[in-house]
């Protein structure tokens, strides 16, 4: 099995000459377009182009930095399914953060399949299992366990800290690689007030502890180095250095790099 980091939370996973993509991002500037002129000052994460022909697309949640319809359309073979969390329902402000991606995915004509937690689907060489996650603003989110050829990769999206780590490891065994967010962003979005001072995404130390509780062989950091908007989206400083100080499992990879397990 091979894992390629596409930038931000995007990864491509390959086994037996077949591929799935998780949270690919192509148009990084679209994510904070809603703040208007202030968006011009935001440092965007670097991303690399996707390859066509993937047998499935996986979305951890429908925030625009994780659900890019253009990236999925470019990556997927015709008729391939996009798996996403089950919608919580609701109206108005409750759904405000997912409307953009939801509308773009619909307009792109992609085949979409809601996936309940603890359920699996098959796509080519892969078994794809939706697992519990907790979103920093309360929107539907899952983590994805991708299995092929006896190897397991767990993609944590941008989940907050939660207590399902033990149960995941007990049910499916330790993952060979856990892809964990580390930017520890504090979120002060206008549709979620009063804001919480706690991180809406795992900090480096929390990611390290999650990997330990999951008994993962390796921790590959994702979801860092980009998007810093004071008063709205504020990541921690020096996430890679902080991760290295807290985890012997940490194995950072460079943008576009492929590792084999």
One Martini backbone bead per residue (centre of mass of N, CA, C, O) as a GRO file, in nm:
protein
  261
    1UNK     BB    1   0.098   0.035   0.021
    2UNK     BB    2   0.024   0.378  -0.077
    3UNK     BB    3   0.111   0.719   0.033
    4UNK     BB    4  -0.018   1.044  -0.059
    5UNK     BB    5   0.045   1.381  -0.016
    6UNK     BB    6  -0.168   1.663  -0.126
    7UNK     BB    7  -0.245   1.838   0.102
    8UNK     BB    8  -0.342   1.898   0.391
    9UNK     BB    9  -0.594   1.638   0.397
   10UNK     BB   10  -0.484   1.511   0.141
   11UNK     BB   11  -0.514   1.177  -0.004
   12UNK     BB   12  -0.345   0.895  -0.157
   13UNK     BB   13  -0.443   0.550  -0.211
   14UNK     BB   14  -0.252   0.250  -0.295
   15UNK     BB   15  -0.362  -0.069  -0.452
   16UNK     BB   16  -0.327  -0.265  -0.706
   17UNK     BB   17  -0.357  -0.010  -0.908
   18UNK     BB   18  -0.540   0.136  -0.694
   19UNK     BB   19  -0.754   0.422  -0.594
   20UNK     BB   20  -0.791   0.656  -0.328
   21UNK     BB   21  -0.954   0.950  -0.197
   22UNK     BB   22  -0.894   1.206   0.062
   23UNK     BB   23  -0.972   1.522   0.090
   24UNK     BB   24  -0.938   1.682  -0.166
   25UNK     BB   25  -0.748   1.979  -0.279
   26UNK     BB   26  -0.759   2.259  -0.515
   27UNK     BB   27  -0.931   2.523  -0.405
   28UNK     BB   28  -0.807   2.700  -0.148
   29UNK     BB   29  -0.946   2.992  -0.185
   30UNK     BB   30  -1.257   2.905  -0.137
   31UNK     BB   31  -1.282   2.868   0.175
   32UNK     BB   32  -1.252   3.208   0.250
   33UNK     BB   33  -1.437   3.386   0.057
   34UNK     BB   34  -1.656   3.492   0.276
   35UNK     BB   35  -1.451   3.735   0.388
   36UNK     BB   36  -1.331   3.858   0.140
   37UNK     BB   37  -1.063   4.066   0.140
   38UNK     BB   38  -0.920   3.904   0.372
   39UNK     BB   39  -0.840   3.652   0.195
   40UNK     BB   40  -0.576   3.773   0.059
   41UNK     BB   41  -0.396   3.730   0.342
   42UNK     BB   42  -0.403   3.429   0.320
   43UNK     BB   43  -0.234   3.145   0.381
   44UNK     BB   44  -0.202   2.888   0.170
   45UNK     BB   45  -0.212   2.576   0.102
   46UNK     BB   46  -0.039   2.335  -0.039
   47UNK     BB   47  -0.095   2.164  -0.354
   48UNK     BB   48  -0.159   1.874  -0.547
   49UNK     BB   49  -0.241   1.708  -0.805
   50UNK     BB   50  -0.453   1.492  -0.919
   51UNK     BB   51  -0.535   1.174  -1.021
   52UNK     BB   52  -0.684   0.980  -1.232
   53UNK     BB   53  -0.898   0.683  -1.145
   54UNK     BB   54  -1.048   0.658  -0.898
   55UNK     BB   55  -1.269   0.434  -0.710
   56UNK     BB   56  -1.278   0.655  -0.468
   57UNK     BB   57  -1.437   0.887  -0.242
   58UNK     BB   58  -1.344   1.060   0.065
   59UNK     BB   59  -1.533   1.216   0.331
   60UNK     BB   60  -1.526   1.354   0.645
   61UNK     BB   61  -1.649   1.636   0.539
   62UNK     BB   62  -1.833   1.952   0.431
   63UNK     BB   63  -1.598   2.120   0.426
   64UNK     BB   64  -1.425   2.294   0.184
   65UNK     BB   65  -1.129   2.171   0.271
   66UNK     BB   66  -1.266   1.855   0.228
   67UNK     BB   67  -1.488   1.945  -0.017
   68UNK     BB   68  -1.388   1.916  -0.350
   69UNK     BB   69  -1.540   1.885  -0.645
   70UNK     BB   70  -1.306   1.928  -0.845
   71UNK     BB   71  -1.110   1.718  -0.730
   72UNK     BB   72  -1.300   1.474  -0.758
   73UNK     BB   73  -1.357   1.492  -1.063
   74UNK     BB   74  -1.049   1.453  -1.137
   75UNK     BB   75  -1.001   1.170  -0.971
   76UNK     BB   76  -1.248   1.017  -1.079
   77UNK     BB   77  -1.404   0.779  -1.207
   78UNK     BB   78  -1.660   0.688  -1.373
   79UNK     BB   79  -1.905   0.633  -1.117
   80UNK     BB   80  -1.779   0.697  -0.869
   81UNK     BB   81  -1.783   0.706  -0.524
   82UNK     BB   82  -1.897   0.926  -0.265
   83UNK     BB   83  -1.811   0.928   0.069
   84UNK     BB   84  -2.019   1.030   0.352
   85UNK     BB   85  -2.175   1.166   0.588
   86UNK     BB   86  -2.442   1.180   0.772
   87UNK     BB   87  -2.699   1.380   0.788
   88UNK     BB   88  -2.846   1.591   1.044
   89UNK     BB   89  -2.979   1.827   0.941
   90UNK     BB   90  -3.148   2.113   0.919
   91UNK     BB   91  -3.124   2.479   0.933
   92UNK     BB   92  -2.953   2.731   0.833
   93UNK     BB   93  -2.706   2.790   1.057
   94UNK     BB   94  -2.662   2.485   1.104
   95UNK     BB   95  -2.563   2.460   0.771
   96UNK     BB   96  -2.362   2.683   0.674
   97UNK     BB   97  -2.073   2.521   0.641
   98UNK     BB   98  -2.205   2.303   0.405
   99UNK     BB   99  -2.337   2.439   0.155
  100UNK     BB  100  -2.116   2.480  -0.053
  101UNK     BB  101  -2.024   2.184  -0.092
  102UNK     BB  102  -2.299   2.057  -0.142
  103UNK     BB  103  -2.368   2.217  -0.401
  104UNK     BB  104  -2.111   2.138  -0.565
  105UNK     BB  105  -2.155   1.831  -0.563
  106UNK     BB  106  -2.427   1.837  -0.706
  107UNK     BB  107  -2.340   1.999  -0.965
  108UNK     BB  108  -2.120   1.769  -1.049
  109UNK     BB  109  -2.266   1.476  -1.040
  110UNK     BB  110  -2.202   1.306  -0.804
  111UNK     BB  111  -2.166   1.007  -0.639
  112UNK     BB  112  -2.353   0.969  -0.337
  113UNK     BB  113  -2.271   0.824   0.003
  114UNK     BB  114  -2.386   0.760   0.293
  115UNK     BB  115  -2.202   0.696   0.611
  116UNK     BB  116  -2.217   0.507   0.869
  117UNK     BB  117  -2.104   0.426   1.151
  118UNK     BB  118  -1.947   0.107   1.133
  119UNK     BB  119  -1.938   0.103   0.820
  120UNK     BB  120  -1.896  -0.073   0.504
  121UNK     BB  121  -1.705  -0.065   0.193
  122UNK     BB  122  -1.647  -0.151  -0.147
  123UNK     BB  123  -1.337  -0.070  -0.351
  124UNK     BB  124  -1.197  -0.275  -0.504
  125UNK     BB  125  -0.921  -0.333  -0.292
  126UNK     BB  126  -1.117  -0.191  -0.080
  127UNK     BB  127  -1.185  -0.113   0.261
  128UNK     BB  128  -1.447   0.109   0.392
  129UNK     BB  129  -1.454   0.283   0.712
  130UNK     BB  130  -1.670   0.437   0.926
  131UNK     BB  131  -1.577   0.658   1.191
  132UNK     BB  132  -1.553   0.825   1.463
  133UNK     BB  133  -1.614   1.181   1.509
  134UNK     BB  134  -1.534   1.536   1.596
  135UNK     BB  135  -1.654   1.840   1.537
  136UNK     BB  136  -1.575   2.177   1.604
  137UNK     BB  137  -1.898   2.267   1.493
  138UNK     BB  138  -2.107   2.006   1.470
  139UNK     BB  139  -2.061   1.855   1.220
  140UNK     BB  140  -2.049   1.611   1.013
  141UNK     BB  141  -1.824   1.332   1.103
  142UNK     BB  142  -1.551   1.124   0.987
  143UNK     BB  143  -1.354   0.848   0.982
  144UNK     BB  144  -1.104   0.660   0.784
  145UNK     BB  145  -1.080   0.318   0.700
  146UNK     BB  146  -0.812   0.176   0.507
  147UNK     BB  147  -0.815  -0.140   0.332
  148UNK     BB  148  -0.524  -0.341   0.214
  149UNK     BB  149  -0.326  -0.604   0.207
  150UNK     BB  150  -0.326  -0.600   0.539
  151UNK     BB  151  -0.368  -0.288   0.555
  152UNK     BB  152  -0.388   0.019   0.772
  153UNK     BB  153  -0.563   0.333   0.732
  154UNK     BB  154  -0.609   0.636   0.930
  155UNK     BB  155  -0.838   0.904   0.881
  156UNK     BB  156  -0.902   1.216   1.081
  157UNK     BB  157  -0.911   1.474   0.947
  158UNK     BB  158  -1.042   1.733   1.192
  159UNK     BB  159  -1.059   1.626   1.463
  160UNK     BB  160  -1.123   1.604   1.770
  161UNK     BB  161  -1.118   1.509   2.070
  162UNK     BB  162  -1.176   1.167   2.190
  163UNK     BB  163  -1.313   0.824   2.306
  164UNK     BB  164  -1.267   0.597   2.046
  165UNK     BB  165  -0.984   0.472   2.025
  166UNK     BB  166  -1.010   0.197   2.167
  167UNK     BB  167  -1.247   0.079   2.003
  168UNK     BB  168  -1.109   0.085   1.730
  169UNK     BB  169  -0.870  -0.101   1.807
  170UNK     BB  170  -1.042  -0.343   1.908
  171UNK     BB  171  -1.202  -0.392   1.633
  172UNK     BB  172  -0.940  -0.343   1.404
  173UNK     BB  173  -0.686  -0.264   1.508
  174UNK     BB  174  -0.392  -0.147   1.449
  175UNK     BB  175  -0.265   0.090   1.270
  176UNK     BB  176  -0.010   0.155   1.057
  177UNK     BB  177  -0.155   0.437   0.987
  178UNK     BB  178  -0.192   0.776   1.105
  179UNK     BB  179  -0.387   1.052   0.999
  180UNK     BB  180  -0.319   1.367   1.158
  181UNK     BB  181  -0.415   1.644   1.298
  182UNK     BB  182  -0.208   1.959   1.416
  183UNK     BB  183  -0.319   2.277   1.430
  184UNK     BB  184  -0.515   2.360   1.671
  185UNK     BB  185  -0.763   2.526   1.605
  186UNK     BB  186  -0.923   2.823   1.661
  187UNK     BB  187  -1.279   2.900   1.667
  188UNK     BB  188  -1.455   3.210   1.522
  189UNK     BB  189  -1.751   3.179   1.415
  190UNK     BB  190  -2.047   3.345   1.340
  191UNK     BB  191  -2.232   3.061   1.370
  192UNK     BB  192  -2.051   3.015   1.659
  193UNK     BB  193  -2.213   3.147   1.930
  194UNK     BB  194  -2.018   3.124   2.146
  195UNK     BB  195  -1.694   3.079   2.165
  196UNK     BB  196  -1.432   2.856   2.187
  197UNK     BB  197  -1.110   2.811   2.345
  198UNK     BB  198  -1.094   2.546   2.221
  199UNK     BB  199  -0.993   2.317   2.015
  200UNK     BB  200  -1.123   2.213   1.685
  201UNK     BB  201  -0.844   2.072   1.667
  202UNK     BB  202  -0.589   1.887   1.691
  203UNK     BB  203  -0.318   1.881   1.862
  204UNK     BB  204  -0.012   1.749   1.872
  205UNK     BB  205  -0.048   1.602   2.149
  206UNK     BB  206  -0.320   1.468   2.073
  207UNK     BB  207  -0.221   1.310   1.829
  208UNK     BB  208  -0.013   1.144   1.982
  209UNK     BB  209  -0.216   1.010   2.178
  210UNK     BB  210  -0.398   0.878   1.971
  211UNK     BB  211  -0.178   0.693   1.851
  212UNK     BB  212  -0.126   0.545   2.116
  213UNK     BB  213  -0.419   0.434   2.167
  214UNK     BB  214  -0.422   0.292   1.875
  215UNK     BB  215  -0.135   0.160   1.818
  216UNK     BB  216   0.032   0.293   1.612
  217UNK     BB  217   0.308   0.284   1.416
  218UNK     BB  218   0.223   0.556   1.256
  219UNK     BB  219   0.258   0.923   1.230
  220UNK     BB  220   0.091   1.136   1.000
  221UNK     BB  221   0.087   1.459   0.931
  222UNK     BB  222  -0.187   1.687   0.898
  223UNK     BB  223  -0.334   1.979   0.884
  224UNK     BB  224  -0.110   2.209   0.795
  225UNK     BB  225   0.017   2.487   0.672
  226UNK     BB  226  -0.242   2.693   0.687
  227UNK     BB  227  -0.459   2.900   0.764
  228UNK     BB  228  -0.461   3.234   0.897
  229UNK     BB  229  -0.725   3.404   1.092
  230UNK     BB  230  -0.771   3.644   1.282
  231UNK     BB  231  -1.063   3.575   1.481
  232UNK     BB  232  -1.131   3.277   1.328
  233UNK     BB  233  -0.840   3.120   1.238
  234UNK     BB  234  -0.613   2.963   1.488
  235UNK     BB  235  -0.324   2.828   1.485
  236UNK     BB  236  -0.059   2.684   1.584
  237UNK     BB  237   0.264   2.689   1.657
  238UNK     BB  238   0.487   2.469   1.554
  239UNK     BB  239   0.369   2.168   1.501
  240UNK     BB  240   0.610   1.981   1.429
  241UNK     BB  241   0.782   2.036   1.679
  242UNK     BB  242   0.566   1.947   1.885
  243UNK     BB  243   0.539   1.659   1.782
  244UNK     BB  244   0.836   1.563   1.814
  245UNK     BB  245   0.823   1.610   2.137
  246UNK     BB  246   0.566   1.374   2.170
  247UNK     BB  247   0.659   1.167   1.919
  248UNK     BB  248   0.793   0.859   1.792
  249UNK     BB  249   0.579   0.808   1.548
  250UNK     BB  250   0.658   1.043   1.386
  251UNK     BB  251   0.615   1.092   1.007
  252UNK     BB  252   0.692   1.314   0.813
  253UNK     BB  253   0.579   1.448   0.501
  254UNK     BB  254   0.596   1.566   0.193
  255UNK     BB  255   0.484   1.721  -0.059
  256UNK     BB  256   0.400   1.450  -0.272
  257UNK     BB  257   0.473   1.221  -0.104
  258UNK     BB  258   0.562   0.867  -0.101
  259UNK     BB  259   0.460   0.591   0.091
  260UNK     BB  260   0.540   0.263   0.220
  261UNK     BB  261   0.360  -0.044   0.376
   0.00000   0.00000   0.00000
